[in-house]
Amino acid sequence: MARPAPQPHHDHDSPPPPPPGPAPGTRPPHPPGPLAGTLVLDLATLFAGPLAATVLGDFGAEVIKVEHPAKGDPSRTHGPAKDGHGLWWKMLGRNKKAVTCDLGTEEGAELLRALAADADVLIENFRPGTLERWGLAPEELRRINPRLVIARVTGFGQFGPYARRPGFGTLAESMSGFAAATGEPDGPPTLPPFGLADGIAALTCVNAILMALRHRDTGPGDGRGQIVDLAIIEPLVTLLGPQPMIWDQLGRIQERTGNRSANNAPRNTYRTRDGRWVAVSTSAQNIAERVMRLVGHPEVIDAPWFSGGAGRAAHADLLDAHVGDWIAARDAAEVVDAFEAAQAAVALVYDIRDVFDDPQYRALDTVTTVDDPDLGPLRMQNVLFRLSETPGSIRSTGAAIGAHNAEVYGERLGLGPDDLDRLHAKGVI
């Protein structure tokens, strides 16, 4: 469904119905997105590369998901399933045509070359040297199709001493400095419970692909594609903000501070009287002043150290005590109402149930309803943002492995049923 249409709230006891169709004369339910006419080959597995292809598909690209005929993308069986259908795959495989192809065989490689001849983008995450071993080196593919943009997503990049190591998001979260700075001061380094590094790398990959397409399709590119070399260990380093400069210029390392910030205070999570948790942020000076007036301690505002974030962070124990005591004496609803009235920044700490129930998320349709042929109405994350003229849409959920073999190989490459049967019998598709 198209992103702009918000969905009504539904109880968790029964699945919500699919969203209604558009009113007469309005935008069709699946309008062409800004990437309509762009053909993407998704050869990647387990998460960063495939998620990048998902985002491109959400905004209109035709995405052909190429999987090994016996193994498939491991995300099909990663995490919980319902009735034998992997739930993660339903989201990660959405808006993709699923075909099978053993790229390690000569006939499989030839099928890929034929598909690549008309493609705009190819996304892969094999270890460096794998495509070359199969006769599918980027140079060969770009000889066939000079317009092709090839995104190579690996743990450590295409060169350097670690290039051929197996790399996963967990290693990036560890090696980037993220884990070392995350957790309680007296506790171990902490890893996120979801694919943070992969997700950030996926969004970075989308940006890189769009830049390469822009360069190709404007004067400087002269119609030629290029190769994107994306190492999953790198994007998280960018998100560390000033930490590299702080180390370089001051010789200091960001220590673990739990939920506190090294740059301002009060900034923490606090427990309410009725057992909920709320998060408070005071990144702006005026917000910090409003919070301290609200909790009954305006006297600290006049202290010299309160005038800047670093000074407030140095007095986090005192500020946390003032804020924490005030919040602990009140129920969550009262806390949120009081903070909103004071124009101070607060949010309840949500789990996914709260995301489903929250009126702001419902208004944005952040978690939308799509119709899945296997599971019926299915709630999943909507497309990432709203475009006023060319909105993205979810046109299909993750398909069965090889579901589009006949369509893709038949319509694009002219293979008939006998050809497909022969390739299937040989294990090529």
C-alpha positions in Angstrom: 0.0 0.0 0.0 1.1 3.6 -0.5 2.8 5.3 2.4 0.6 8.4 2.8 -2.6 6.6 3.9 -2.7 6.3 7.7 -4.2 3.1 9.2 -6.8 2.9 12.0 -5.9 1.4 15.3 -6.7 -2.3 15.9 -6.7 -4.4 19.0 -3.9 -7.0 19.2 -6.5 -9.8 19.8 -7.4 -10.0 16.1 -5.4 -9.1 13.0 -6.5 -5.8 11.3 -8.1 -6.0 7.9 -6.1 -4.8 4.9 -6.3 -1.1 4.3 -9.1 0.2 2.2 -8.6 1.1 -1.4 -8.3 4.7 -2.5 -11.4 6.9 -3.1 -12.4 7.5 -6.7 -10.1 10.0 -8.4 -7.3 9.7 -5.9 -3.8 8.3 -6.3 -3.8 4.5 -7.2 -2.9 2.1 -4.3 0.6 1.4 -5.8 1.7 4.6 -7.6 5.0 4.4 -9.5 7.8 5.4 -7.2 10.7 7.7 -8.0 12.8 4.7 -9.0 10.3 3.2 -11.4 12.1 1.8 -14.4 15.2 1.0 -12.4 16.2 -2.7 -12.4 18.0 -4.0 -9.4 19.6 -7.4 -9.0 19.8 -8.4 -5.3 22.5 -11.2 -5.0 23.2 -10.4 -1.3 22.2 -12.3 1.9 21.8 -11.5 5.6 20.8 -8.2 6.0 22.8 -5.1 4.9 22.7 -5.7 1.1 19.2 -7.2 1.0 17.8 -4.4 3.1 19.3 -1.8 0.7 17.5 -3.6 -2.1 14.3 -3.6 -0.1 14.4 0.2 0.3 15.1 0.6 -3.4 12.1 -1.6 -4.2 9.9 0.3 -1.7 10.4 3.3 -3.9 9.6 1.8 -7.2 12.6 -0.1 -8.4 12.1 -3.6 -9.9 14.1 -5.8 -7.7 15.0 -9.4 -8.7 16.2 -11.4 -5.7 18.7 -14.0 -6.9 19.1 -16.9 -4.4 20.9 -20.3 -4.4 18.3 -22.9 -5.4 19.1 -25.2 -2.5 20.1 -22.7 0.2 18.1 -19.5 -0.4 18.7 -16.4 1.6 19.4 -17.4 5.2 17.0 -14.7 6.4 14.2 -17.0 5.3 14.8 -19.1 8.3 16.4 -16.5 10.6 14.3 -15.7 13.6 10.7 -16.6 14.5 8.4 -18.2 11.9 4.6 -18.7 11.8 3.2 -21.7 10.0 6.6 -22.4 8.5 6.9 -18.9 7.0 9.9 -16.8 8.3 8.6 -13.5 9.5 11.8 -11.5 8.9 11.8 -12.7 5.3 8.3 -11.4 4.7 9.6 -7.9 5.4 13.1 -8.2 3.9 11.9 -9.9 0.7 9.0 -7.5 0.1 8.7 -5.9 -3.3 11.1 -8.4 -4.8 10.8 -11.0 -7.5 12.3 -14.2 -6.2 14.4 -16.3 -8.6 16.9 -19.1 -8.0 20.3 -19.4 -9.7 23.5 -21.3 -8.8 26.0 -18.7 -9.7 28.8 -21.1 -9.2 27.8 -23.1 -12.3 28.7 -21.8 -15.8 25.0 -21.9 -16.9 24.0 -20.0 -13.7 26.7 -17.4 -14.3 25.5 -17.0 -17.9 21.9 -16.4 -16.6 23.3 -13.7 -14.3 25.2 -12.1 -17.2 22.1 -12.0 -19.3 20.1 -10.4 -16.5 22.9 -7.9 -15.8 23.0 -6.8 -19.4 19.8 -4.8 -18.8 20.2 -4.0 -15.1 20.9 -0.7 -13.5 22.1 -1.9 -10.1 23.7 -5.1 -8.8 24.1 -5.6 -5.0 26.3 -8.4 -3.7 28.0 -9.3 -0.4 30.2 -12.3 -1.2 33.7 -12.4 0.1 36.1 -10.5 -2.1 37.2 -12.7 -5.0 34.0 -14.8 -5.1 32.4 -13.1 -8.1 35.8 -13.1 -9.9 36.1 -16.9 -9.3 32.7 -17.4 -10.9 33.6 -15.4 -14.0 31.3 -12.5 -12.8 34.0 -9.9 -11.9 32.7 -6.4 -11.9 34.9 -5.6 -14.8 33.3 -8.4 -16.8 29.8 -7.3 -15.8 30.5 -3.6 -16.7 32.0 -4.7 -20.0 28.6 -6.3 -20.8 26.7 -3.3 -19.4 28.8 -0.1 -18.8 25.7 1.5 -17.2 25.7 -1.0 -14.3 26.2 0.2 -10.8 27.7 -2.6 -8.6 27.4 -2.3 -4.9 29.8 -4.6 -3.0 28.8 -4.8 0.7 31.3 -6.7 2.9 32.4 -6.7 6.5 35.8 -5.2 5.9 35.8 -3.8 2.3 37.5 -5.1 -0.9 41.1 -4.6 0.2 43.2 -4.5 3.3 44.5 -7.2 5.7 41.0 -8.2 6.9 39.3 -8.1 3.5 38.8 -11.9 3.1 37.6 -12.5 6.7 34.0 -13.4 7.2 32.3 -10.2 8.5 29.0 -9.6 10.2 27.3 -6.7 11.8 28.2 -7.9 15.3 31.9 -7.5 14.4 31.2 -4.0 13.1 29.4 -3.1 16.3 32.4 -4.4 18.3 35.2 -3.0 16.1 33.7 0.5 15.5 33.9 1.6 19.1 30.1 1.4 19.5 30.1 -1.6 22.0 33.0 -0.2 24.0 31.0 3.0 24.7 27.7 1.3 25.3 26.7 -0.2 28.6 27.0 0.6 32.3 30.3 2.0 33.6 31.0 -1.1 35.7 29.5 -3.5 33.2 30.8 -5.2 30.0 30.7 -3.7 26.5 27.1 -4.0 25.2 25.9 -5.2 21.8 22.5 -4.2 20.4 19.8 -6.9 20.3 19.1 -6.3 16.6 21.1 -5.7 13.4 22.2 -2.1 14.1 25.4 -2.1 12.0 23.7 -4.0 9.1 20.8 -1.5 9.1 23.0 1.5 9.1 25.1 0.0 6.4 22.0 -0.7 4.3 20.9 2.9 4.4 24.4 4.0 3.6 24.4 1.6 0.7 21.1 3.1 -0.6 22.7 6.6 -0.5 25.8 5.4 -2.3 23.8 3.7 -5.1 21.6 6.8 -5.6 24.7 8.9 -5.8 26.2 6.6 -8.4 23.0 6.6 -10.4 22.9 10.4 -10.3 26.4 10.6 -11.5 25.7 8.1 -14.3 22.6 9.9 -15.5 24.0 13.4 -15.5 26.8 15.0 -17.5 29.8 14.0 -15.4 29.1 10.3 -15.5 28.7 10.1 -19.3 26.3 7.2 -18.8 28.7 4.9 -17.0 28.1 3.1 -13.8 30.6 2.6 -11.1 31.5 0.3 -8.2 30.5 1.0 -4.6 32.8 -0.5 -2.0 31.0 -0.5 1.3 32.6 -2.0 4.4 30.1 -2.6 7.2 32.7 -1.6 9.8 32.8 2.0 8.6 29.3 3.7 8.8 29.1 3.2 12.6 32.4 5.0 13.0 30.8 8.1 11.3 28.0 8.0 13.9 30.5 8.2 16.8 30.4 12.0 16.2 33.4 13.8 17.7 35.1 10.7 19.3 37.8 10.4 16.7 38.8 14.0 17.0 38.6 13.9 20.8 41.1 11.0 20.8 43.3 12.6 18.1 43.4 16.1 19.8 42.9 15.4 23.5 43.9 11.8 23.9 40.6 10.9 25.6 38.5 7.8 25.0 34.7 7.8 25.4 33.9 5.7 28.5 30.7 3.8 29.1 28.2 6.0 30.9 25.1 3.9 30.8 22.1 6.0 29.9 23.9 9.2 30.8 25.5 11.5 28.2 29.1 12.7 28.5 27.9 16.0 26.9 24.9 17.1 28.9 22.6 16.3 31.9 20.1 15.5 33.1 19.8 12.7 30.4 18.7 9.3 31.6 15.8 6.9 32.1 13.7 7.3 35.2 11.2 5.0 36.8 7.7 6.4 37.6 5.5 5.6 40.6 3.4 3.1 38.5 6.4 1.2 37.3 6.9 2.7 33.8 10.1 4.2 32.5 10.5 7.6 30.9 13.5 9.1 29.1 14.5 12.7 29.5 16.8 14.7 27.2 18.2 18.1 27.8 20.5 18.6 24.9 19.4 22.3 24.6 20.1 24.7 27.5 16.6 26.1 27.6 15.2 22.6 27.9 17.5 21.8 30.8 16.3 25.0 32.6 12.6 24.1 32.0 13.2 20.6 33.5 14.8 21.9 36.6 12.0 24.4 37.2 9.4 21.7 36.6 11.0 19.3 39.2 11.2 22.1 41.8 14.9 22.9 41.8 15.3 26.2 39.9 18.2 27.2 42.2 20.6 25.0 40.2 20.0 27.1 37.1 22.0 30.0 38.6 25.0 27.8 39.3 28.0 28.7 37.1 28.4 25.0 36.0 24.8 24.8 34.8 25.3 27.1 31.9 26.8 24.5 29.6 26.3 20.8 28.7 29.7 19.7 30.0 29.2 21.4 33.3 25.8 19.8 33.7 27.3 16.4 32.8 29.9 16.8 35.6 27.0 17.2 38.0 24.9 14.4 36.7 24.5 12.7 40.1 22.9 15.8 41.6 20.6 16.5 38.6 19.6 12.9 38.2 18.6 12.8 41.9 16.4 15.9 41.6 14.7 14.6 38.4 14.5 11.0 39.5 12.9 11.8 42.9 10.3 14.0 41.2 9.4 11.4 38.6 9.4 8.6 41.1 6.6 10.3 43.1 4.3 10.5 40.1 2.6 8.1 37.6 3.8 8.0 34.0 0.7 9.9 32.6 1.2 12.7 35.1 4.9 13.0 34.3 4.3 13.1 30.5 1.5 15.7 30.9 3.6 17.9 33.1 6.7 17.7 30.8 4.5 18.5 27.8 2.9 21.5 29.6 6.4 22.8 30.5 7.6 22.2 26.9 10.3 19.9 28.1 11.5 16.8 26.3 10.3 13.4 27.7 9.2 10.1 26.2 7.9 6.9 27.6 10.2 4.0 27.0 8.3 1.8 24.6 8.4 -1.8 23.6 7.0 -2.9 20.3 3.5 -3.2 21.8 3.6 0.5 22.6 4.7 1.4 19.1 1.6 -0.4 17.8 -0.7 1.6 20.2 0.9 5.0 20.0 -1.3 7.6 18.2 1.6 9.4 16.6 2.9 6.2 15.0 -0.6 5.3 14.0 -1.0 8.8 12.4 2.2 8.3 10.4 1.3 4.7 9.6 4.8 3.6 10.7 3.6 0.0 11.1 1.2 -0.7 8.3 -1.0 -3.6 7.2 -0.2 -5.6 4.1 -1.9 -8.6 2.7 0.3 -11.7 2.6 -0.8 -14.8 0.6 0.5 -17.1 3.3 -0.4 -15.3 6.6 -3.2 -12.9 5.6 -3.2 -9.4 7.0 0.3 -8.8 8.3 1.7 -5.8 10.2 5.2 -4.6 9.3 7.3 -1.5 9.1 6.2 0.9 6.4 8.5 2.6 3.8 11.0 4.8 5.4 9.6 8.3 4.6 6.9 10.1 2.8 7.3 11.8 -0.6 4.6 14.1 -1.7 4.6 13.3 -5.4 6.1 9.9 -5.8 5.5 8.0 -2.6 6.9 4.6 -1.9 4.6 1.5 -1.4 4.6 -2.1 -0.3 3.3 -4.0 -3.3 4.1 -7.6 -2.1 5.6 -9.4 0.8 8.5 -11.8 0.6 7.8 -14.5 -1.9 8.5 -18.2 -1.9 11.9 -19.2 -3.1 12.0 -19.3 -6.9 8.4 -18.0 -7.2 9.2 -15.8 -10.1 11.6 -18.0 -12.1 9.1 -18.5 -15.0 8.2 -14.8 -15.1 11.8 -13.4 -14.9 13.6 -16.0 -17.0 10.7 -16.3 -19.5 9.9 -12.6 -20.0 13.4 -11.2 -19.7 15.5 -14.0 -21.2 13.0 -15.8 -23.4 13.4 -19.2 -21.7 10.5 -21.5 -22.2 9.1 -24.3 -19.9 11.4 -26.9 -21.4 14.5 -24.7 -20.7 13.4 -24.1 -17.2 12.7 -27.7 -16.5 16.2 -28.6 -17.8 17.9 -26.0 -15.7 15.9 -27.1 -12.7 16.8 -30.7 -13.2 20.5 -29.8 -13.3 20.2 -27.7 -10.1 21.1 -24.5 -11.9 17.8 -22.9 -10.8 
